[in-house]
């Protein structure tokens, strides 16, 4: 082992993927861990386990893929494979100091990987295999909790091929549930991320849904639980602060999960916290940290979870979910539960699901709760890793060496900061807005803010743009004084929706709420501080307790100007992309990222963009014919006549419709007949938030609709492209591969361009692979774990010569429009000639953690990692100012 004085980085093996349906979430978690713990004092080595349980050493760049499907089929050529899992474990024993498993669900949380590592004597973060086995299985965990004296939710186990309906009926009867329509929750016993969780009514429905989960292969054991009507779900992170193997759990401030049912009375929806609500930004869920529960309830939750963590023999950290019931539930048999932990004066507290490897995506509960009590993403993750190191005697010298090195690295940085004095450059990252793209904007802004925080010479401040009259106006010429900008404290950024961030700002400055949060925060910080100060590696908290501050848009611009700051614009659509914010900043002399007002205005209008480049055919740039119509006109005209006019004018049988001024696939649909146009117009007329999957004549996923409806719509011929399919098996059953017929010469690509005005450089294009329907859905673009991009296009599809011609055409297009800083161009490309057919230009493209721009920057030579990529964009803004 290395001597302390030598000091070398701690080597952490980050393992993600796994066989469960959660491997996409696992990839997102691993990316987030990599972003926040990697440093000069800590070296992260990445590994991936595919769904066939084959292990690979992968490059960190792979973690920025949108989904494992992006690289699963390339693993043989991209990564170092291992003969077997035991070979993999031996490799880890020789090459890393400690393993951080970030596999959710099967193999990651059920004791599988833990047992593998234990047998090879490899130290790892988290709970031992024996204890994982009990805690992960929801049925076994409920038996154990009951045996340990905790109140539990009545449940019934269904095993594969063993369902006896008479027994299920007996169970319904024993807990006073109506067997015809009694409400229950049916869920796999060994799956996480709320995968497969459904609500059922009565014995027959429950039995059918349980068998459905088993037949889908999600799990062969299913648990049926009482639906806790009137209850509120909560979740809490537990962090172990003890020394050696003496567990000393501290429970952070729990989060209340407020579910909102659909406002549309046509849609019957059960309010449960399912996969879509967990990972896709919708207005159907809001979080409150700390919960709006009586203090007695919060104390009971924290005390109970601390006990539970100890009694189940857990290590380092975990996330545990439960319910608070303000009134005792009749279906909790009272005789059994009297005297059990969780019975309190004002109701009952029950613990349900134990997550041994909590989700670690950027805005996950771990970071929401940690930031509320003074820990940044980096500090909480490093605390967990350091605590794990301290449990392994063999790692103590190594851990001391890491501590010595990180202190050595920190002190020159601190000295440099003191020497520079106040010379940190202020950067305001603005996101939000009022378009249908505002949730993606929040994800983009959060990602930019977190990535730029790693630079010691920058002070990065997150800001939320809200309309002053709260999301009701879509008027592009709205007076800037009717819009507000909130400067946000760290913890308030970490939410799923802009509405939720805004509500959290208002809640945070409410005096009574402020007092409660402050008191609870101090209590938890005191507990953490006292316990962690026993460890020499603990360097304190790094998030100050600040309040959000509200400005009008103009006041905010004045504030930014006084601070001599630069603005990173992450507002998609609306005033963020139509030149309004750019003009306001330019008038105030404030530098900003991305193109100027004129180019922004041109690109926001898809027709104007086409006109601006219509003369570039000789450079290989072409445009698609368009027909623009006012939404009002469509709603009051004969749809059959409009359909015939469109077919004649555009010379097409199939039409693509899109809002004239929206992006991110909002409202984009393929129409094949007058009936499709009628369904689409009806959705606009009724102001529906989404078109359900497969409601048009061609199969498609859910289509998010712009609300309120756009003033005008663009109709274009639908360009036929050949589907690219990622097959699961090849002829010899050994590798996954690409299948592409190549009958149509056109493929859809998206290309990032970066640089100074007149000198824009094209990154490598990405081919978008659609997983369902003809139009890329919002999920495929932005929900973790779905959607595939091939970057750069494989040579089997597009030759190097055609690729270079395509990049040159894109550069001509970008420089003709006057783009600068960075933008994203969507187009169809001819795979034979490299000619491009322009779709649209996004002057504030998506900057989410797995966006194609990041994939493209990573294929540059040398690869540009996200923090460096965003810094490059910022430096272009600085350069423009000078």
Residue pairs with C-beta under 8 A, 6 or more apart in sequence:
1 394
1 397
1 398
2 8
2 397
2 398
2 401
3 397
3 401
4 397
4 400
4 401
4 404
5 404
6 401
7 401
7 402
7 404
7 405
7 408
8 401
8 405
9 39
9 40
9 41
9 42
9 43
9 402
9 405
10 41
10 42
10 43
10 97
10 98
10 385
10 389
10 398
10 399
10 401
10 402
11 43
11 45
11 95
11 96
11 97
11 98
12 37
12 42
12 43
12 44
12 45
12 96
12 97
12 98
12 99
12 100
12 385
13 45
13 47
13 92
13 95
13 96
13 98
13 99
13 100
14 30
14 33
14 34
14 44
14 45
14 46
14 47
14 99
14 100
14 102
15 30
15 47
15 48
15 49
15 99
15 100
15 101
15 102
15 103
15 113
16 23
16 26
16 27
16 29
16 30
16 46
16 47
16 48
16 49
16 63
16 102
16 103
17 23
17 26
17 27
17 48
17 49
17 50
17 51
17 68
17 103
18 26
18 49
18 51
18 103
18 104
18 105
18 106
18 107
18 108
19 49
19 51
19 52
19 53
19 106
19 107
20 103
20 104
20 105
20 106
20 107
20 108
20 191
20 192
20 195
21 105
21 191
21 193
21 195
21 218
22 104
22 105
22 191
22 192
22 193
22 195
22 785
23 51
23 68
23 103
23 104
23 785
24 67
24 68
24 784
24 785
24 786
25 104
25 193
25 279
25 359
25 361
25 784
25 785
26 102
26 103
26 104
26 108
27 63
27 65
27 67
27 68
27 784
27 785
28 361
28 784
28 785
28 849
28 850
29 102
29 104
29 357
29 359
29 360
29 361
29 364
30 46
30 63
30 102
30 360
31 63
31 64
31 849
31 850
32 360
32 361
32 362
32 364
32 377
32 849
33 44
33 100
33 102
33 360
33 381
34 44
34 46
34 60
34 63
35 377
35 450
35 451
35 849
35 866
35 867
36 376
36 377
36 378
36 381
36 450
37 44
37 378
37 381
37 382
37 385
38 44
38 60
39 406
39 409
40 405
40 409
41 402
41 405
41 406
41 409
42 382
42 385
42 402
42 406
44 60
45 57
45 95
45 96
46 57
46 58
46 59
46 60
46 62
46 63
47 55
47 56
47 57
47 58
47 88
47 92
48 55
48 56
48 58
48 62
48 68
48 75
48 79
49 55
49 56
49 103
49 107
50 56
50 68
50 72
50 75
51 68
51 72
53 85
53 107
54 75
54 81
54 82
55 81
55 82
55 85
55 87
55 88
56 75
56 79
56 80
56 81
56 82
57 79
57 80
57 82
57 91
58 71
58 75
58 78
58 79
59 78
59 79
60 865
61 858
61 863
61 865
62 71
62 78
62 79
64 849
64 850
64 854
64 855
64 858
64 866
65 71
65 789
65 850
65 855
66 784
66 785
66 786
66 787
66 788
66 789
66 850
66 855
67 784
67 785
67 786
67 787
67 788
67 850
69 726
69 771
69 788
70 788
70 789
70 790
70 855
71 78
72 726
72 736
73 726
73 727
73 735
73 736
73 737
73 738
75 81
76 734
76 735
82 88
82 91
85 116
86 116
86 119
86 120
88 116
89 116
89 117
89 119
89 120
89 122
90 120
92 99
92 117
92 120
92 122
93 120
93 121
93 122
96 122
97 123
97 389
97 395
97 398
98 122
98 123
98 124
98 125
98 385
98 388
98 389
98 392
98 395
99 117
99 122
99 123
99 124
99 125
100 124
100 125
100 385
100 388
101 108
101 113
101 114
101 117
101 124
101 125
101 126
101 357
102 108
102 357
102 360
103 109
103 113
103 357
104 192
104 193
104 355
104 357
104 359
105 190
105 191
105 192
105 193
105 195
106 112
106 190
106 191
107 113
108 356
108 357
109 132
109 136
109 192
109 355
109 356
109 357
110 132
110 133
110 136
110 137
110 190
111 128
111 129
111 130
111 131
111 132
111 133
111 136
112 129
113 124
114 124
114 126
114 127
114 128
114 129
114 132
115 129
117 123
117 124
118 128
118 129
123 388
123 389
123 391
123 392
123 394
123 395
124 388
125 316
125 317
125 384
125 385
125 388
126 132
126 315
126 316
126 317
126 356
126 357
126 388
127 135
127 313
127 314
127 315
127 316
127 318
127 356
128 313
128 315
130 313
131 312
131 313
131 314
131 315
132 356
133 140
134 140
134 141
134 144
134 312
135 141
135 144
135 312
135 314
135 318
135 354
135 356
136 190
136 354
136 356
137 189
137 190
137 221
138 155
138 187
138 188
138 189
138 190
138 223
138 352
138 353
139 155
139 157
139 189
139 221
139 223
140 189
141 312
141 353
141 354
142 152
142 153
142 155
142 223
142 352
144 312
145 152
145 308
145 351
146 152
146 340
148 308
148 311
148 312
149 340
149 341
150 304
150 308
150 340
150 341
150 342
150 350
150 351
151 332
151 337
151 340
151 341
151 342
151 343
151 348
151 349
151 350
152 350
152 351
153 225
153 226
153 228
153 323
153 332
153 350
153 352
154 171
154 175
154 225
154 226
154 331
154 332
154 333
155 223
155 224
155 225
155 226
156 167
156 168
156 171
156 223
156 224
156 225
157 189
157 221
157 222
157 223
157 224
158 168
158 207
158 210
158 211
158 214
158 221
158 222
158 223
158 224
159 220
159 221
159 222
160 214
160 220
160 221
163 207
163 210
163 211
165 203
165 204
165 207
168 203
168 206
168 207
168 224
169 179
169 203
171 224
172 178
172 179
172 182
172 202
172 203
173 179
174 333
175 226
175 331
175 332
175 333
176 330
176 331
177 183
177 184
177 226
177 331
178 202
179 202
179 203
180 202
180 203
181 201
181 202
182 201
182 202
182 203
183 199
183 200
183 201
183 227
183 229
184 199
184 200
184 201
184 206
184 224
184 225
184 226
184 227
185 197
185 198
185 199
185 200
185 224
185 225
185 226
185 227
185 272
186 197
186 198
186 199
186 200
186 206
186 209
186 210
186 213
186 222
186 223
186 224
186 225
187 194
187 196
187 197
187 198
187 213
187 222
187 223
187 225
188 195
188 196
188 197
188 213
188 218
188 219
188 221
188 222
188 223
189 219
189 221
189 222
189 223
190 219
190 221
191 218
191 219
192 353
192 355
193 275
193 278
193 279
193 359
194 272
194 273
194 274
194 275
194 277
194 278
195 218
195 275
196 213
196 216
196 218
196 219
197 272
197 273
197 274
197 275
198 209
198 213
198 270
198 272
199 227
199 270
199 272
200 206
200 208
200 209
200 224
206 224
210 222
210 224
213 219
213 222
214 220
214 222
225 352
226 329
226 331
226 332
228 323
228 325
228 329
228 350
229 329
230 325
230 326
230 327
230 329
231 323
231 324
231 325
231 326
231 329
232 256
232 257
232 258
232 291
232 293
232 323
232 324
232 326
233 256
233 257
233 259
233 273
233 321
233 322
233 323
234 254
234 255
234 256
234 257
234 291
234 293
234 301
234 321
234 322
234 323
234 324
235 254
235 255
235 257
235 319
235 320
235 321
235 322
235 365
236 251
236 252
236 253
236 254
236 255
236 301
236 302
236 305
236 319
236 320
236 322
236 369
237 251
237 252
237 317
237 318
237 319
237 358
237 365
237 366
237 369
237 370
238 249
238 250
238 251
238 252
238 305
238 306
238 309
238 314
238 317
238 318
238 319
238 320
239 249
239 250
239 251
239 252
239 316
239 317
239 380
239 383
239 384
239 387
239 528
240 247
240 248
240 249
240 250
240 309
240 314
240 315
240 316
240 317
240 387
241 248
241 249
241 250
241 387
241 528
241 531
241 532
241 535
242 248
242 249
242 531
243 390
243 534
243 535
244 390
244 391
245 391
247 309
247 310
247 313
247 314
247 315
248 531
249 305
249 306
249 309
249 310
249 314
250 306
250 524
250 527
250 528
250 531
251 301
251 302
251 305
251 306
251 309
251 524
252 369
252 370
252 372
252 373
252 524
253 289
253 290
253 298
253 369
253 372
253 373
253 520
253 521
253 524
254 289
254 290
254 291
254 298
254 301
254 302
254 369
255 287
255 288
255 289
255 290
255 291
255 365
255 368
255 369
256 287
256 288
256 289
256 290
256 291
256 292
256 293
257 273
257 285
257 287
258 285
258 286
258 287
258 288
259 271
259 272
259 273
259 277
259 284
259 285
260 271
260 283
260 284
260 285
260 286
261 269
261 271
261 284
262 269
262 284
264 688
264 689
271 284
273 285
276 282
276 779
276 783
277 284
277 285
278 285
279 361
279 783
279 784
279 785
280 778
280 779
280 782
280 783
281 439
281 440
281 442
281 443
281 496
281 497
281 782
282 439
282 496
282 497
283 497
283 499
285 496
286 497
286 499
286 500
286 503
287 365
287 368
287 495
287 496
287 500
288 507
289 368
289 369
289 372
289 491
290 298
290 372
290 516
290 517
290 520
291 297
291 298
291 301
291 324
293 301
293 324
294 346
295 516
295 520
296 344
296 345
296 346
297 324
297 344
297 346
297 347
297 349
298 520
300 342
300 344
300 349
301 322
301 324
301 349
304 341
304 342
304 349
304 351
305 320
305 351
307 341
308 320
308 351
309 318
309 320
312 354
314 356
315 388
315 391
316 384
316 387
316 388
316 391
317 358
317 366
317 384
318 354
318 355
318 356
318 358
319 355
319 358
319 359
319 365
319 366
320 351
320 353
320 354
320 355
321 351
321 352
321 353
321 354
321 355
322 349
322 350
322 351
322 352
323 349
323 350
323 352
324 347
324 348
324 349
325 347
325 348
325 349
325 350
326 346
326 347
327 347
328 334
328 347
328 348
329 348
332 348
337 343
342 348
342 349
342 350
342 351
358 364
358 365
358 366
359 365
359 366
360 366
360 367
360 381
361 784
361 849
362 377
362 446
362 447
362 450
362 494
362 849
363 446
363 493
363 494
363 495
363 496
366 380
367 377
367 380
367 494
368 491
368 494
368 495
370 376
370 377
370 379
370 380
371 377
371 490
371 491
371 494
371 543
372 491
372 517
372 521
373 521
373 524
373 525
373 528
373 541
374 521
374 525
374 528
374 541
374 542
374 543
374 544
374 545
375 383
375 541
375 542
375 543
376 453
376 490
376 542
376 543
377 450
378 542
379 539
379 541
379 542
379 543
383 532
383 538
386 399
386 402
386 403
386 535
386 537
386 538
387 535
389 395
389 396
389 398
389 399
389 402
390 396
390 399
390 535
390 537
399 537
402 537
403 536
403 537
406 537
407 539
410 539
413 456
416 456
417 424
417 456
420 457
423 457
424 456
424 457
424 458
424 459
425 457
425 458
425 459
425 565
425 566
425 878
426 458
426 459
426 461
426 560
426 563
426 564
426 565
426 566
427 452
427 458
427 459
427 460
427 461
427 565
427 566
427 567
427 568
427 874
428 461
428 463
428 487
428 560
428 563
428 565
428 566
428 567
428 568
429 445
429 448
429 449
429 452
429 460
429 461
429 462
429 463
429 567
429 568
429 570
430 445
430 463
430 464
430 465
430 485
430 567
430 568
430 569
430 570
430 571
430 576
430 581
431 441
431 442
431 444
431 445
431 446
431 462
431 463
431 464
431 465
431 498
431 570
431 571
432 438
432 441
432 442
432 445
432 464
432 465
432 466
432 498
432 501
432 502
432 571
433 441
433 465
433 498
433 571
433 572
433 573
433 574
433 575
433 576
434 466
434 467
434 471
434 473
434 474
434 574
435 474
435 572
435 573
435 574
435 662
435 706
436 573
436 662
436 664
436 666
436 667
436 704
436 705
436 706
436 707
437 572
437 573
437 574
437 662
437 663
437 664
437 666
438 497
438 498
438 572
439 496
439 497
439 498
440 572
440 664
440 781
440 782
440 846
440 848
441 498
441 570
441 571
441 572
441 573
441 576
442 464
442 495
442 496
442 497
442 498
442 501
443 782
443 846
443 848
443 849
444 570
444 572
444 846
444 847
444 848
444 851
445 462
445 493
445 570
445 571
445 847
446 462
446 493
446 494
447 847
447 848
447 849
447 866
448 568
448 570
448 847
448 870
449 460
449 462
449 493
451 866
451 867
451 870
452 458
452 460
452 568
452 867
452 870
452 871
452 874
453 460
454 867
455 867
455 871
458 874
461 487
461 565
462 487
462 488
462 490
462 493
463 485
463 486
463 487
463 488
463 556
464 485
464 486
464 488
464 498
464 501
464 502
464 505
465 483
465 484
465 485
465 553
465 571
465 575
465 576
466 483
466 484
466 485
466 486
466 498
466 502
467 473
467 478
467 482
467 483
467 484
468 481
468 482
468 483
468 484
468 552
469 482
470 502
471 499
473 482
474 708
474 710
476 574
476 575
476 578
476 580
476 661
478 575
480 552
480 553
480 554
480 575
480 580
480 584
481 552
481 553
481 554
483 552
483 553
483 575
484 550
484 551
484 552
484 553
485 550
485 551
485 552
485 553
485 556
486 501
486 502
486 505
486 548
486 549
486 550
486 551
487 548
487 549
487 551
487 556
488 501
488 505
488 548
489 508
489 544
489 545
489 546
489 547
489 548
490 543
490 546
491 543
492 501
492 504
492 505
492 508
492 548
493 501
495 501
495 504
505 548
505 550
507 513
508 514
508 517
508 547
508 548
509 547
509 548
514 547
518 545
521 545
525 541
528 541
529 540
529 541
532 538
551 559
553 584
554 584
557 584
557 585
557 588
557 590
558 588
560 567
560 585
560 588
560 590
561 588
561 589
561 590
565 590
566 590
566 591
566 592
566 593
566 874
566 877
566 878
566 881
567 585
567 590
567 591
567 592
567 593
567 877
568 592
568 593
568 870
568 873
568 874
568 877
569 576
569 581
569 582
569 592
569 593
569 594
569 844
570 576
570 844
570 847
571 577
571 581
571 844
572 663
572 664
572 842
572 844
572 846
573 604
573 661
573 662
573 663
573 664
573 844
574 580
575 581
576 844
577 600
577 603
577 604
577 663
577 842
577 843
577 844
578 600
578 601
578 604
578 661
579 596
579 597
579 598
579 600
579 601
579 604
580 597
581 592
582 592
582 594
582 595
582 596
582 597
582 600
583 597
585 591
585 592
586 596
586 597
591 877
591 878
591 880
591 881
592 877
593 821
593 822
593 873
593 874
593 876
593 877
594 600
594 820
594 821
594 822
594 823
594 843
594 844
594 873
595 603
595 818
595 819
595 820
595 821
595 823
595 843
596 757
596 818
596 820
598 818
599 817
599 818
599 819
599 820
599 843
600 843
601 608
602 608
602 609
602 612
602 817
602 818
603 609
603 817
603 819
603 823
603 840
603 841
603 842
603 843
604 661
604 843
605 660
605 661
606 626
606 658
606 660
606 714
606 840
607 626
607 628
607 660
607 714
609 817
609 838
609 840
609 841
610 623
610 624
610 626
610 838
612 816
612 817
613 621
613 623
613 813
613 816
613 817
613 838
614 623
616 809
616 812
616 813
616 816
619 808
619 809
619 812
619 813
620 805
620 806
620 808
620 809
620 812
620 833
620 834
620 835
620 836
621 809
621 812
621 813
621 835
621 836
621 838
622 835
622 836
622 837
622 838
623 837
623 838
624 716
624 717
624 719
624 837
624 838
624 839
625 649
625 650
625 651
625 716
625 717
626 714
626 715
626 716
627 645
627 646
627 649
627 650
627 714
627 715
627 716
628 660
628 712
628 713
628 714
628 715
629 642
629 712
629 713
629 715
630 711
630 712
631 684
631 709
631 710
631 711
631 712
631 713
634 642
634 681
634 684
634 713
635 681
635 684
635 685
639 674
639 677
639 678
639 681
640 674
642 677
643 673
643 674
643 677
646 652
646 655
646 715
647 653
647 655
650 715
650 716
650 717
651 717
652 717
652 718
653 672
654 670
654 671
654 672
654 717
654 718
654 720
655 670
655 671
655 672
655 677
655 715
655 716
655 717
655 718
656 668
656 669
656 670
656 671
656 715
656 716
656 717
656 718
656 719
656 775
657 667
657 668
657 669
657 671
657 677
657 680
657 713
657 714
657 715
658 667
658 668
658 669
658 713
658 714
658 716
659 666
659 667
659 706
659 710
659 712
659 713
659 714
660 710
660 711
660 712
660 713
660 714
661 710
661 711
661 712
662 706
662 710
663 840
663 842
664 778
664 781
664 782
664 846
665 703
665 704
665 775
665 776
665 777
665 778
665 781
666 704
666 705
666 706
666 778
667 703
667 704
667 705
667 706
667 710
668 703
668 775
669 676
669 680
669 691
669 696
669 700
669 703
669 775
670 676
670 696
670 698
670 700
670 718
670 773
670 774
670 775
671 677
671 680
671 696
672 696
672 697
672 698
673 697
675 697
676 696
676 697
679 691
679 695
679 696
680 691
680 696
683 691
683 705
684 705
684 709
685 709
687 707
687 708
687 709
688 705
689 704
689 705
689 707
690 702
690 703
690 704
690 705
691 702
691 703
691 705
692 702
693 700
693 701
693 702
693 772
694 700
698 773
698 774
699 772
699 773
700 772
700 773
700 774
700 775
700 777
701 772
701 773
701 777
701 779
701 780
702 777
702 778
702 779
703 775
703 777
703 778
704 777
704 778
718 774
719 746
719 748
719 828
719 837
720 744
720 746
721 744
721 746
721 747
721 748
721 828
722 740
722 741
722 742
722 743
722 744
722 747
723 740
723 741
723 770
724 738
724 739
724 740
724 747
724 767
724 769
724 790
724 797
725 738
725 739
725 740
725 769
726 736
726 737
726 738
726 739
726 769
726 788
727 736
727 737
727 738
727 739
728 736
729 736
730 736
730 737
738 790
738 794
738 796
738 797
740 796
740 797
742 797
742 831
745 830
745 831
745 832
745 833
746 828
746 829
746 830
746 831
746 837
747 767
747 793
747 797
747 798
747 828
747 829
747 831
748 767
748 768
748 826
748 827
748 828
748 829
748 839
749 765
749 766
749 767
749 768
749 793
749 806
749 826
749 827
749 828
749 829
749 836
750 765
750 766
750 768
750 789
750 824
750 825
750 826
750 827
750 852
751 762
751 763
751 764
751 765
751 766
751 806
751 807
751 810
751 824
751 825
751 826
751 827
751 856
752 762
752 763
752 822
752 823
752 824
752 825
752 845
752 852
752 853
752 856
752 857
753 760
753 761
753 762
753 763
753 810
753 811
753 814
753 819
753 822
753 823
753 824
753 825
754 760
754 761
754 763
754 821
754 822
754 872
754 873
754 876
755 761
755 820
755 822
755 876
756 820
756 876
756 879
756 880
757 815
757 818
757 819
757 820
758 815
759 815
760 811
760 814
760 815
760 819
760 820
761 811
762 807
762 808
762 810
762 811
762 814
763 853
763 856
763 857
763 859
763 860
764 791
764 792
764 803
764 807
764 856
764 859
764 860
765 791
765 792
765 793
765 803
765 806
765 807
765 810
765 829
765 856
766 789
766 790
766 791
766 792
766 793
766 852
766 855
766 856
767 789
767 790
767 791
767 793
767 797
768 776
768 787
768 788
768 789
768 852
769 787
769 788
769 789
769 790
770 776
770 780
771 780
771 786
771 787
771 788
772 780
776 787
779 786
779 787
780 786
780 787
781 787
781 846
782 846
782 848
784 849
784 850
789 852
789 855
790 797
791 852
791 855
791 856
791 858
791 859
792 803
792 859
793 803
793 831
797 831
798 806
798 829
798 831
798 834
799 831
801 834
802 829
802 830
802 831
802 832
802 833
802 834
803 834
804 834
805 833
805 834
805 835
806 829
806 834
806 835
806 836
808 834
809 834
809 835
809 836
810 825
810 827
810 836
813 825
813 836
813 838
813 841
814 823
814 825
817 841
819 841
819 843
820 876
820 880
821 873
821 876
821 877
821 880
822 845
822 853
822 873
822 876
823 841
823 842
823 843
823 845
824 841
824 842
824 845
824 846
824 852
824 853
825 838
825 840
825 841
825 842
826 838
826 839
826 840
826 841
826 842
827 836
827 837
827 838
827 839
828 836
828 837
828 839
829 835
829 836
829 837
830 836
830 837
845 851
845 853
846 852
846 853
847 853
847 870
849 866
853 869
854 866
854 869
857 863
857 864
857 865
857 866
857 869
858 864
858 865
864 872
